[in-house]
């Protein structure tokens, strides 16, 4: 999320700032709501350091 290719606590704090917001920028499933769906995807990548 913050562009350093490492999903960590810095990204978590950014994610929390969008929690339950209707900001489509972080929306992954097209409902324009940041909720458990996006959190599950975030958690799946926790501590991942890949360049994807």
C-alpha positions in Angstrom: 0.0 0.0 0.0 2.8 2.4 0.8 4.8 1.3 -2.2 7.8 -0.4 -0.4 6.8 -3.9 -1.6 6.6 -5.1 2.0 3.1 -5.6 3.6 3.7 -4.7 7.2 2.4 -2.5 10.1 2.9 0.7 8.1 0.4 -0.6 5.5 -1.9 -1.8 8.2 -2.2 1.7 9.7 -2.9 3.1 6.2 -5.5 0.4 5.7 -7.2 1.2 9.1 -7.6 4.8 8.0 -9.8 3.6 5.1 -11.8 1.0 7.1 -15.6 1.2 6.3 -15.0 4.2 4.1 -16.6 4.4 0.7 -13.2 5.3 -1.0 -13.0 3.2 -4.2 -9.2 3.6 -4.3 -8.6 0.6 -2.0 -11.7 -1.3 -3.0 -11.0 -4.7 -4.5 -14.4 -6.2 -5.2 -16.2 -3.2 -6.8 -18.6 -2.3 -4.0 -16.8 0.9 -3.1 -16.6 -0.1 0.5 -13.4 -1.0 2.4 -14.4 -4.0 4.6 -13.6 -7.6 5.5 -13.2 -8.6 1.9 -10.3 -6.2 1.5 -8.9 -7.0 4.9 -8.8 -10.7 3.9 -6.8 -9.9 0.8 -4.5 -7.7 2.9 -4.0 -10.4 5.5 -3.2 -13.0 2.8 -0.3 -10.8 1.8 0.9 -10.0 5.3 4.7 -9.8 5.5 5.0 -10.5 1.8 8.0 -8.9 0.2 7.4 -9.7 -3.4 7.6 -7.2 -6.2 4.1 -7.9 -7.4 
